[in-house]
Amino acid sequence: MVIDIFSHIYPKKFLKAYVKTQLPQLLRFVEAEYGSGDAYFIDEDARIKYMDKYGIELEVLTIALPHIWQTIGEPIKLTKLANDSMAEAIEKHSQRLLGTATLPLLTGEAIDELDRAVRDLGLKGVQIFSNMGSKPIDSPEFASFYEKMSKYDLPIWIHPTHWEYYSWIQDYQLLQIFGWPFDTSLAIGRIVFGGILQKYPNLKFIIHHLGGMIPYFDERIRGFYDEALMHPHVYGGHLFPYDLKKHPIEYFKMMYADTVVNGSIPALKCGYSFYGSEHVVFATDYPFGPEKGERWTREILISVRELDIPEEHKRKIFEDNARKLLKI
């Protein structure tokens, strides 16, 4: 069995409401009652046909327009519609599709919406973003969110998003190609060094793009941290929280990294070597990518199947780890 734990959809009701707010570039999705060529983005029946084609038995859906909540005046109103639309999208195919809530904020009314999404809508966890309105996700005001998710014992999906950096970051799609994995790395670095996982060790983070830079730079992380411990007078005691009970590398390895490195076997091998078979989960990032998303789906499936690891480890990546996370 293959479970895709990180894919995306734009439910029609949500997308129509959002398009009305401001972004004309999204109008192509709603013109003429949604053209058949865009069905793969928005239509649940089309999604099932795609899954059947590639042998994906179960798919977890997230809403992946991470930057839009930064541009609207009533984020909670749209958030409620997004979560309602997600629940409606999966209802027809409840044996094949699971849904996650989306939160653009982690305080105040957003916490009430989290409760509603989990308790009333039955969504399987929540998607947050690599920065929340440019704030780091370990900001003290977000403590109630992590406490709540610790009690629910449901996964937290982290999706990269836009942020203020260089003015030219949008050129050549550099923001998406390099910037998003980088922002993911910053986010999970804040989770680790900010002590979130130490305080709530049962939190389960599902991180996109195989953890971004983390597996590749694990020894760089280890070296900077260890050197700062040995020479605090040089680096300054404020750089790292020296009261971490475990080495930071161990906290990074507690997270669950998806296979969205777009079919690169060397990259996948690097992530597998770092996280181990228990903490890599299959995902496609569909419907994004060439050939209306199908190229990355095809190549990611091939990369896992061709990875030189035991078959039982492949089964964990394709299915078993997701089952544990989703409690199915």
C-alpha positions in Angstrom: 0.0 0.0 0.0 1.2 3.5 -0.8 0.1 6.5 1.4 0.9 10.0 0.1 1.2 12.0 3.3 1.8 15.5 1.8 -0.2 16.5 -1.3 -2.3 19.6 -2.1 -5.7 20.6 -3.3 -7.7 23.8 -3.7 -11.3 23.0 -2.8 -13.6 24.9 -5.1 -15.6 26.8 -2.5 -12.5 28.0 -0.8 -10.8 29.0 -4.1 -13.7 30.9 -5.4 -13.9 32.9 -2.2 -10.2 33.6 -2.2 -10.1 34.6 -5.9 -12.7 37.3 -5.2 -10.4 38.9 -2.7 -7.6 39.9 -5.0 -5.4 37.7 -7.0 -6.3 37.8 -10.7 -3.6 35.2 -11.5 -5.8 32.6 -9.9 -8.8 33.4 -12.1 -7.8 30.7 -14.6 -8.9 28.1 -12.0 -12.5 29.5 -11.8 -13.1 30.6 -15.4 -15.9 28.7 -17.1 -16.7 26.7 -14.0 -13.2 25.4 -13.8 -11.8 24.1 -17.1 -11.2 20.4 -17.4 -7.5 21.1 -17.8 -7.3 22.4 -14.2 -9.3 19.6 -12.7 -6.2 18.0 -11.2 -5.9 21.1 -8.9 -9.4 21.2 -7.6 -11.6 18.2 -8.4 -11.8 15.2 -6.0 -12.9 12.8 -8.6 -10.0 13.7 -10.9 -7.7 13.1 -7.9 -8.9 9.6 -7.4 -8.3 8.8 -11.1 -4.7 10.1 -10.7 -4.2 8.0 -7.5 -5.4 4.9 -9.3 -3.1 5.5 -12.2 0.0 5.5 -9.8 -1.2 3.0 -7.3 -1.6 5.4 -4.4 -4.3 4.0 -2.1 -4.6 6.9 0.3 -3.7 10.6 0.1 -3.5 13.3 2.7 -4.6 16.7 1.4 -3.4 20.1 2.5 -4.2 23.5 1.2 -1.0 24.9 -0.2 -1.4 28.6 -0.8 0.8 29.5 2.1 1.4 33.1 1.3 -2.2 34.2 0.8 -3.1 34.7 4.4 -0.5 37.4 4.5 -2.4 39.4 1.9 -6.0 39.3 3.2 -7.9 41.4 5.8 -9.9 38.6 7.5 -7.7 35.6 7.8 -9.9 33.7 10.3 -12.9 34.0 8.1 -11.1 32.5 5.1 -9.4 29.9 7.4 -12.8 28.6 8.5 -13.9 28.4 4.9 -10.7 26.6 4.0 -11.2 24.0 6.7 -14.9 23.6 5.9 -14.1 23.1 2.2 -11.4 20.6 3.1 -13.8 18.5 5.1 -16.3 18.6 2.2 -13.7 17.7 -0.3 -12.7 14.4 1.5 -16.3 13.4 2.5 -17.2 11.8 -0.9 -14.0 9.7 -0.9 -13.4 9.2 2.8 -11.8 5.8 2.2 -9.2 7.3 -0.1 -8.7 10.9 1.0 -7.8 12.4 4.4 -7.7 16.1 5.2 -5.7 18.5 7.3 -6.6 21.8 8.8 -4.8 25.0 7.9 -3.9 27.8 10.3 -2.4 31.1 9.3 -2.1 32.2 12.9 -1.3 30.4 16.1 -2.9 32.6 18.6 -6.4 33.8 19.7 -9.2 32.8 17.4 -6.9 30.5 15.5 -6.7 28.2 18.5 -10.5 28.0 18.7 -10.5 27.2 14.9 -8.0 24.4 15.6 -10.4 22.9 18.1 -13.3 23.1 15.7 -11.3 21.6 12.8 -10.2 18.6 14.9 -13.3 17.9 17.0 -16.1 18.9 14.6 -14.6 18.4 11.2 -12.5 15.4 12.0 -9.4 16.6 10.2 -6.3 14.6 10.9 -3.9 17.3 12.1 -2.9 20.8 11.1 -0.7 22.5 8.5 1.3 25.6 9.6 3.9 27.5 7.7 7.6 27.9 8.0 7.1 31.5 9.3 3.9 32.8 10.6 3.6 36.3 9.2 7.4 36.6 9.2 7.5 35.6 12.9 9.6 32.5 13.8 7.4 29.5 14.7 9.0 29.2 18.2 7.8 32.6 19.2 6.6 32.6 22.9 3.1 33.7 21.9 2.6 30.4 20.0 3.1 28.3 23.2 -0.6 27.6 23.6 -0.7 26.1 20.1 2.0 23.6 20.8 0.5 22.7 24.1 -2.9 22.1 22.4 -1.3 19.9 19.7 0.6 17.9 22.3 -2.7 17.1 23.9 -4.3 16.2 20.6 -1.3 14.0 19.7 -1.9 14.8 16.0 0.7 15.6 13.4 1.8 19.2 12.4 2.6 19.6 8.8 5.1 22.4 8.1 4.9 24.0 4.6 7.4 26.6 3.4 6.2 30.1 2.6 7.2 33.6 1.4 9.2 35.9 3.6 11.0 39.3 3.4 14.6 38.7 2.4 16.2 40.0 -0.8 14.2 42.1 -3.2 15.3 39.9 -6.1 14.4 36.6 -4.5 11.5 36.1 -6.9 13.7 36.2 -10.0 14.2 32.9 -11.8 11.8 31.2 -9.3 14.7 31.3 -6.8 12.3 31.7 -3.9 10.6 28.4 -4.6 13.6 26.5 -5.8 16.0 27.4 -3.0 14.2 29.7 -0.7 11.4 27.5 0.5 13.7 24.6 1.5 15.9 27.1 3.3 12.9 28.6 5.2 11.8 25.1 6.2 15.3 24.6 7.6 15.1 27.8 9.5 11.7 26.8 10.9 12.7 23.4 12.2 15.9 24.9 13.5 13.8 27.2 15.6 11.7 24.3 16.8 14.8 22.4 17.9 16.9 25.3 19.4 13.9 27.0 20.7 13.2 24.0 22.9 9.7 23.2 21.5 10.4 19.5 21.1 12.1 19.3 24.5 9.1 20.8 26.2 6.6 18.7 24.1 8.5 15.6 23.0 5.3 13.9 21.7 4.8 16.5 19.0 5.0 15.0 15.5 6.3 17.4 12.8 6.0 16.4 9.1 8.5 18.4 7.2 8.5 19.0 3.5 11.4 18.4 1.0 13.1 15.8 3.2 13.9 18.4 5.9 15.4 21.0 3.5 19.1 21.5 4.4 19.2 19.5 7.6 20.3 16.1 6.4 23.0 17.5 4.2 24.4 19.9 6.9 24.1 17.6 9.9 27.8 17.7 10.7 27.8 21.5 10.2 25.0 21.8 12.8 26.8 19.4 15.1 30.1 21.3 14.8 28.8 24.8 15.4 26.8 23.6 18.4 29.7 21.6 19.9 32.2 24.4 19.4 29.9 26.9 21.1 29.5 24.6 24.0 33.3 24.3 24.4 34.0 28.0 23.9 31.0 30.0 25.2 33.2 33.0 25.9 33.9 33.2 22.1 30.4 32.6 20.8 28.3 34.1 23.6 26.0 32.1 25.8 22.9 33.6 24.0 23.6 31.7 20.8 22.3 28.3 22.0 20.1 27.1 24.8 22.7 25.1 26.7 20.0 23.4 28.8 18.8 21.1 26.0 18.6 17.6 27.4 19.6 16.0 24.2 22.0 17.0 21.5 20.1 19.1 18.9 20.8 16.5 16.2 18.7 14.0 18.2 15.8 16.5 18.2 16.0 17.0 14.4 15.8 13.2 14.0 12.5 13.1 15.9 10.8 14.8 13.0 9.3 13.1 10.0 10.7 14.1 6.6 8.9 13.5 3.4 10.3 12.1 0.1 9.7 15.3 -1.9 13.2 15.6 -3.4 11.6 15.1 -6.8 13.1 11.8 -7.7 16.7 12.4 -6.7 18.0 9.0 -5.4 21.3 10.6 -3.9 19.2 13.2 -2.0 16.8 10.5 -0.8 19.7 8.4 0.3 21.1 11.3 2.3 17.8 11.9 4.1 17.3 8.2 4.7 20.8 8.0 6.2 20.0 10.9 8.6 16.4 10.2 9.6 16.4 6.4 9.4 13.6 4.2 8.1 11.2 5.1 11.0 11.1 8.8 10.2 10.9 9.1 6.4 7.4 9.3 4.9 6.3 9.0 1.3 4.9 12.2 -0.3 4.6 13.6 -3.8 3.8 17.3 -3.5 1.1 16.7 -6.2 -0.3 18.5 -8.1 2.9 20.7 -8.4 5.6 20.0 -10.8 6.1 19.2 -14.5 3.5 17.3 -16.5 0.7 18.6 -14.2 2.5 17.1 -11.2 2.7 13.6 -12.6 6.4 13.7 -13.4 7.4 14.2 -9.8 4.9 11.6 -8.6 6.4 9.1 -11.0 10.0 9.9 -10.2 9.5 9.9 -6.5 7.8 6.5 -6.6 10.8 5.2 -8.7 13.4 6.7 -6.3 12.0 5.0 -3.3 11.6 1.6 -5.0 15.1 1.8 -6.4 16.8 2.9 -3.2 19.2 0.2 -2.0 17.6 -0.5 1.4 15.7 -3.5 2.8 12.1 -4.0 1.5 10.8 -3.7 5.0 12.2 -0.2 5.2 10.5 0.7 2.0 7.3 -0.5 3.4 7.8 1.8 6.4 8.3 4.7 4.1 5.4 3.9 1.8 2.9 3.0 4.5 3.8 2.0 8.0 5.1 5.3 9.3 2.1 7.2 7.9 -0.3 4.7 9.5 1.3 5.4 12.9 1.2 9.1 12.5 -2.4 9.2 11.2 -3.6 6.5 13.6 -5.1 4.4 10.9 
